[in-house]
């Protein structure tokens, strides 16, 4: 695995790796992004990216990044359980209304494909 990532979970044979340090500030937007790599037992991978808006705290939301990272892992595990992972694919999610919602081709993510 990449030296920038640490193993955070194994689910149904899939290894889940988080890019360090977790959520990172992106200067071109008021949001933070965390990314994961989920690798199948045969070495294929899917990239998962999660973004939350820093403006949510202005609206009174209490965002604890450790909790958001744990919730992101649960989303990855649910995606694996639904057999919805496709190797060499990016899956992107935004935090909306207190939940991770999958979004397609967001402007904040540069595809790894």
N, CA, C and O of each residue as an XYZ file, in Angstrom:
452
protein
N       0.848     -1.188      0.000
C       0.000      0.000      0.000
C       0.887      1.242      0.000
O       2.084      1.167      0.274
N       0.280      2.377     -0.310
C       1.019      3.634     -0.330
C       1.469      4.020      1.077
O       0.761      3.765      2.051
N       2.631      4.627      1.178
C       3.160      5.014      2.492
C       2.339      6.139      3.132
O       2.475      6.393      4.328
N       1.505      6.803      2.363
C       0.669      7.897      2.870
C      -0.620      7.393      3.525
O      -1.402      8.191      4.041
N      -0.845      6.097      3.508
C      -2.090      5.517      3.999
C      -1.832      4.578      5.178
O      -0.766      3.974      5.298
N      -2.853      4.475      6.051
C      -2.771      3.497      7.141
C      -4.018      2.627      7.125
O      -5.117      3.084      6.811
N      -3.818      1.368      7.471
C      -4.905      0.401      7.492
C      -5.843      0.733      8.650
O      -5.397      0.869      9.789
N      -7.153      0.864      8.363
C      -8.115      1.218      9.409
C      -9.175      0.152      9.631
O      -9.840      0.157     10.667
N      -9.349     -0.764      8.679
C     -10.372     -1.800      8.846
C     -10.188     -2.877      7.786
O      -9.568     -2.658      6.746
N     -10.744     -4.042      8.081
C     -10.885     -5.113      7.098
C     -12.335     -5.557      7.163
O     -12.867     -5.820      8.241
N     -12.965     -5.637      6.008
C     -14.379     -6.010      5.960
C     -14.600     -6.975      4.809
O     -14.342     -6.643      3.652
N     -15.075     -8.165      5.129
C     -15.373     -9.179      4.121
C     -14.193     -9.391      3.171
O     -14.368     -9.538      1.962
N     -12.991     -9.404      3.745
C     -11.785     -9.627      2.964
C     -11.211     -8.389      2.300
O     -10.115     -8.445      1.742
N     -11.917     -7.284      2.347
C     -11.450     -6.022      1.762
C     -10.667     -5.244      2.815
O     -11.159     -5.029      3.923
N      -9.469     -4.827      2.479
C      -8.682     -3.974      3.364
C      -9.051     -2.522      3.074
O      -9.136     -2.117      1.915
N      -9.271     -1.739      4.135
C      -9.639     -0.335      3.983
C      -8.505      0.502      4.552
O      -8.110      0.337      5.706
N      -7.987      1.405      3.722
C      -6.832      2.236      4.066
C      -7.221      3.706      3.990
O      -7.833      4.139      3.013
N      -6.872      4.468      5.009
C      -7.165      5.898      5.079
C      -5.923      6.701      4.742
O      -4.840      6.431      5.260
N      -6.083      7.688      3.872
C      -4.967      8.610      3.603
C      -4.774      9.482      4.841
O      -5.730     10.051      5.368
N      -3.535      9.577      5.292
C      -3.205     10.378      6.475
C      -3.199     11.859      6.142
O      -2.770     12.216      5.045
N      -3.636     12.713      6.994
C      -4.003     12.482      8.385
C      -5.490     12.233      8.596
O      -5.930     12.139      9.742
N      -6.273     12.125      7.536
C      -7.735     12.046      7.638
C      -8.297     13.182      6.824
O      -7.971     13.323      5.645
N      -9.135     13.995      7.430
C      -9.683     15.139      6.707
C      -8.599     16.188      6.521
O      -7.851     16.514      7.443
N      -8.536     16.711      5.288
C      -7.548     17.735      4.955
C      -8.253     18.945      4.376
O      -9.175     18.822      3.570
N      -7.805     20.109      4.798
C      -8.330     21.373      4.283
C      -7.874     21.560      2.854
O      -6.714     21.314      2.522
N      -8.793     21.998      2.008
C      -8.491     22.289      0.622
C      -8.639     23.792      0.422
O      -9.754     24.308      0.503
N      -7.553     24.505      0.162
C      -7.606     25.968      0.136
C      -8.518     26.582     -0.915
O      -8.908     27.741     -0.768
N      -8.868     25.866     -1.952
C      -9.703     26.448     -2.998
C     -11.190     26.362     -2.676
O     -12.025     26.821     -3.456
N     -11.521     25.774     -1.531
C     -12.927     25.667     -1.134
C     -13.017     25.623      0.380
O     -12.024     25.368      1.062
N     -14.183     25.868      0.894
C     -14.384     25.825      2.344
C     -14.896     24.449      2.742
O     -15.998     24.300      3.270
N     -14.074     23.463      2.478
C     -14.431     22.094      2.800
C     -13.193     21.300      3.143
O     -12.068     21.728      2.882
N     -13.414     20.130      3.734
C     -12.321     19.212      4.050
C     -12.641     17.854      3.429
O     -13.794     17.425      3.388
N     -11.598     17.199      2.953
C     -11.758     15.934      2.242
C     -10.910     14.855      2.901
O      -9.766     15.093      3.288
N     -11.494     13.659      3.023
C     -10.765     12.466      3.448
C     -10.930     11.412      2.360
O     -11.997     11.302      1.755
N      -9.880     10.640      2.112
C      -9.987      9.601      1.083
C      -9.475      8.270      1.612
O      -8.586      8.203      2.461
N     -10.073      7.221      1.077
C      -9.765      5.843      1.456
C      -9.516      5.028      0.195
O     -10.005      5.359     -0.885
N      -8.752      3.967      0.352
C      -8.614      2.957     -0.690
C      -9.124      1.650     -0.103
O      -8.678      1.229      0.964
N     -10.051      1.012     -0.793
C     -10.529     -0.314     -0.397
C      -9.970     -1.304     -1.403
O     -10.224     -1.207     -2.603
N      -9.201     -2.260     -0.891
C      -8.542     -3.232     -1.773
C      -9.130     -4.619     -1.558
O      -9.248     -5.090     -0.427
N      -9.494     -5.262     -2.656
C     -10.060     -6.608     -2.611
C      -8.960     -7.624     -2.298
O      -7.777     -7.307     -2.420
N      -9.336     -8.837     -1.896
C      -8.320     -9.865     -1.621
C      -7.399    -10.148     -2.813
O      -6.252    -10.556     -2.627
N      -7.898     -9.932     -4.043
C      -7.058    -10.190     -5.221
C      -6.297     -8.939     -5.688
O      -5.705     -8.941     -6.767
N      -6.313     -7.857     -4.863
C      -5.475     -6.691     -5.145
C      -6.116     -5.581     -5.954
O      -5.468     -4.566     -6.207
N      -7.362     -5.735     -6.368
C      -8.038     -4.650     -7.084
C      -8.492     -3.612     -6.055
O      -8.633     -3.930     -4.874
N      -8.719     -2.390     -6.493
C      -9.061     -1.349     -5.521
C     -10.165     -0.421     -6.022
O     -10.400     -0.274     -7.221
N     -10.833      0.199     -5.043
C     -11.812      1.259     -5.276
C     -11.417      2.409     -4.373
O     -11.053      2.190     -3.217
N     -11.481      3.631     -4.878
C     -11.179      4.824     -4.090
C     -12.492      5.421     -3.597
O     -13.455      5.536     -4.355
N     -12.524      5.799     -2.320
C     -13.677      6.457     -1.712
C     -13.220      7.817     -1.201
O     -12.188      7.914     -0.536
N     -13.972      8.864     -1.503
C     -13.643     10.212     -1.027
C     -14.871     10.806     -0.345
O     -16.001     10.646     -0.807
N     -14.622     11.498      0.768
C     -15.683     12.076      1.591
C     -15.365     13.542      1.852
O     -14.252     13.877      2.256
N     -16.345     14.421      1.619
C     -16.143     15.853      1.807
C     -17.249     16.418      2.688
O     -18.425     16.088      2.534
N     -16.834     17.285      3.622
C     -17.841     18.046      4.359
C     -17.509     19.525      4.255
O     -16.346     19.921      4.170
N     -18.574     20.336      4.264
C     -18.420     21.783      4.177
C     -18.106     22.344      5.557
O     -18.769     22.010      6.540
N     -17.099     23.192      5.622
C     -16.760     23.838      6.878
C     -17.839     24.857      7.269
O     -17.907     25.272      8.427
N     -18.667     25.253      6.327
C     -19.747     26.195      6.606
C     -20.849     25.569      7.461
O     -21.654     26.291      8.050
N     -20.897     24.252      7.537
C     -21.923     23.586      8.343
C     -21.844     24.012      9.802
O     -22.867     24.088     10.481
N     -20.650     24.288     10.284
C     -20.514     24.708     11.684
C     -21.105     26.099     11.899
O     -21.502     26.427     13.017
N     -21.174     26.926     10.847
C     -21.822     28.237     10.959
C     -23.326     28.093     11.149
O     -23.991     28.977     11.688
N     -23.849     26.950     10.690
C     -25.276     26.680     10.803
C     -25.605     25.930     12.086
O     -26.737     25.488     12.284
N     -24.597     25.786     12.967
C     -24.828     25.148     14.260
C     -24.500     23.668     14.319
O     -24.635     23.059     15.381
N     -24.079     23.074     13.229
C     -23.733     21.647     13.240
C     -22.435     21.433     14.009
O     -21.470     22.179     13.841
N     -22.424     20.412     14.848
C     -21.205     20.045     15.558
C     -20.573     18.864     14.824
O     -21.061     17.736     14.898
N     -19.500     19.140     14.129
C     -18.847     18.110     13.330
C     -17.587     17.633     14.030
O     -16.624     18.383     14.192
N     -17.611     16.380     14.439
C     -16.439     15.766     15.053
C     -15.806     14.867     13.999
O     -16.403     13.882     13.565
N     -14.597     15.219     13.598
C     -13.976     14.509     12.480
C     -13.761     13.024     12.757
O     -13.901     12.208     11.847
N     -13.425     12.658     13.986
C     -13.257     11.230     14.285
C     -14.556     10.466     14.027
O     -14.532      9.365     13.476
N     -15.674     11.044     14.420
C     -16.979     10.410     14.193
C     -17.273     10.335     12.691
O     -17.755      9.313     12.203
N     -16.982     11.418     11.960
C     -17.223     11.416     10.516
C     -16.370     10.370      9.807
O     -16.838      9.718      8.873
N     -15.118     10.204     10.245
C     -14.247      9.190      9.644
C     -14.781      7.785      9.923
O     -14.755      6.924      9.043
N     -15.265      7.552     11.147
C     -15.856      6.248     11.480
C     -17.107      5.988     10.649
O     -17.314      4.879     10.158
N     -17.941      7.018     10.492
C     -19.145      6.869      9.671
C     -18.775      6.580      8.220
O     -19.461      5.809      7.550
N     -17.707      7.187      7.733
C     -17.255      6.932      6.363
C     -16.865      5.466      6.191
O     -17.179      4.853      5.171
N     -16.184      4.905      7.186
C     -15.825      3.482      7.120
C     -17.084      2.629      7.044
O     -17.117      1.659      6.287
N     -18.122      2.964      7.808
C     -19.383      2.212      7.767
C     -20.008      2.297      6.372
O     -20.566      1.313      5.888
N     -19.920      3.461      5.722
C     -20.452      3.623      4.362
C     -19.682      2.712      3.398
O     -20.279      2.060      2.542
N     -18.375      2.674      3.543
C     -17.559      1.797      2.686
C     -17.962      0.341      2.904
O     -18.133     -0.408      1.941
N     -18.114     -0.057      4.152
C     -18.509     -1.440      4.451
C     -19.880     -1.767      3.868
O     -20.076     -2.855      3.328
N     -20.830     -0.839      3.971
C     -22.158     -1.065      3.388
C     -22.073     -1.195      1.872
O     -22.781     -2.004      1.273
N     -21.214     -0.405      1.259
C     -21.040     -0.479     -0.196
C     -20.464     -1.840     -0.585
O     -20.890     -2.444     -1.570
N     -19.499     -2.314      0.192
C     -18.933     -3.647     -0.053
C     -20.022     -4.709      0.096
O     -20.133     -5.603     -0.742
N     -20.834     -4.616      1.170
C     -21.908     -5.595      1.414
C     -22.925     -5.626      0.280
O     -23.487     -6.680     -0.020
N     -23.165     -4.491     -0.345
C     -24.128     -4.407     -1.442
C     -23.502     -4.805     -2.774
O     -24.137     -4.724     -3.826
N     -22.231     -5.239     -2.708
C     -21.503     -5.607     -3.925
C     -21.508     -4.456     -4.924
O     -21.568     -4.665     -6.135
N     -21.444     -3.240     -4.394
C     -21.525     -2.062     -5.250
C     -20.158     -1.455     -5.549
O     -20.075     -0.337     -6.057
N     -19.096     -2.178     -5.240
C     -17.776     -1.652     -5.573
C     -17.363     -2.171     -6.940
O     -17.549     -3.344     -7.265
N     -16.816     -1.300     -7.707
C     -16.266     -1.661     -9.009
C     -14.798     -1.273     -8.978
O     -14.474     -0.104     -8.771
N     -13.899     -2.237     -9.181
C     -12.477     -1.907     -9.131
C     -12.110     -0.783    -10.094
O     -12.718     -0.616    -11.151
N     -11.097     -0.019     -9.693
C     -10.578      1.112    -10.459
C     -11.631      2.206    -10.609
O     -11.638      2.917    -11.614
N     -12.506      2.350     -9.642
C     -13.559      3.349     -9.689
C     -13.444      4.275     -8.483
O     -12.938      3.877     -7.433
N     -13.914      5.507     -8.637
C     -13.996      6.449     -7.521
C     -15.446      6.516     -7.055
O     -16.364      6.581     -7.872
N     -15.646      6.500     -5.741
C     -16.965      6.702     -5.132
C     -16.843      7.939     -4.254
O     -15.987      7.981     -3.370
N     -17.678      8.943     -4.477
C     -17.560     10.211     -3.769
C     -18.832     10.512     -2.988
O     -19.943     10.240     -3.442
N     -18.635     11.089     -1.783
C     -19.734     11.346     -0.860
C     -19.585     12.737     -0.254
O     -18.476     13.210     -0.002
N     -20.734     13.382     -0.024
C     -20.766     14.671      0.667
C     -21.630     14.527      1.909
O     -22.619     13.794      1.914
N     -21.241     15.239      2.962
C     -22.002     15.224      4.198
C     -23.143     16.226      4.071
O     -22.918     17.435      4.015
N     -24.379     15.704      4.027
C     -25.567     16.544      3.858
C     -26.635     16.074      4.831
O     -26.925     14.880      4.912
N     -27.220     17.008      5.569
C     -28.309     16.687      6.502
C     -27.928     15.531      7.431
O     -28.706     14.598      7.628
N     -26.720     15.608      7.998
C     -26.226     14.653      9.002
C     -26.033     13.234      8.461
O     -26.135     12.267      9.216
N     -25.757     13.104      7.172
C     -25.514     11.782      6.586
C     -24.595     11.915      5.375
O     -24.547     12.961      4.728
N     -23.865     10.835      5.080
C     -23.051     10.791      3.869
C     -23.942     10.427      2.684
O     -24.618      9.399      2.697
N     -23.935     11.278      1.665
C     -24.760     11.090      0.477
C     -23.821     10.955     -0.718
O     -22.938     11.788     -0.922
N     -24.020      9.894     -1.510
C     -23.159      9.707     -2.680
C     -23.490     10.747     -3.738
O     -24.656     11.034     -4.009
N     -22.438     11.307     -4.333
C     -22.572     12.299     -5.397
C     -21.730     11.844     -6.587
O     -20.730     11.145     -6.421
N     -22.137     12.240     -7.766
C     -21.423     11.864     -8.990
C     -20.577     13.022     -9.497
O     -21.060     14.149     -9.611
N     -19.329     12.746     -9.796
C     -18.406     13.709    -10.411
C     -18.441     15.101     -9.771
O     -18.650     16.091    -10.471
N     -18.240     15.189     -8.463
C     -18.251     16.518     -7.832
C     -17.046     17.342     -8.270
O     -15.997     16.795     -8.611
N     -17.206     18.652     -8.259
C     -16.122     19.543     -8.674
C     -14.938     19.480     -7.721
O     -13.826     19.829     -8.118
N     -15.132     19.050     -6.490
C     -14.059     19.032     -5.504
C     -13.145     17.818     -5.626
O     -12.141     17.745     -4.919
N     -13.459     16.867     -6.498
C     -12.664     15.637     -6.578
C     -12.077     15.473     -7.969
O     -12.790     15.585     -8.966
N     -10.786     15.209     -8.037
C     -10.110     14.902     -9.302
C     -10.032     13.391     -9.390
O      -9.423     12.744     -8.538
N     -10.634     12.841    -10.395
C     -10.745     11.386    -10.540
C      -9.366     10.725    -10.611
O      -8.424     11.279    -11.177
N      -9.273      9.546    -10.031
C      -8.047      8.761    -10.096
C      -8.008      7.886    -11.346
O      -7.000      7.235    -11.619
N      -9.091      7.869    -12.096
C      -9.163      7.015    -13.295
C      -8.370      7.595    -14.422
O      -8.318      7.012    -15.505
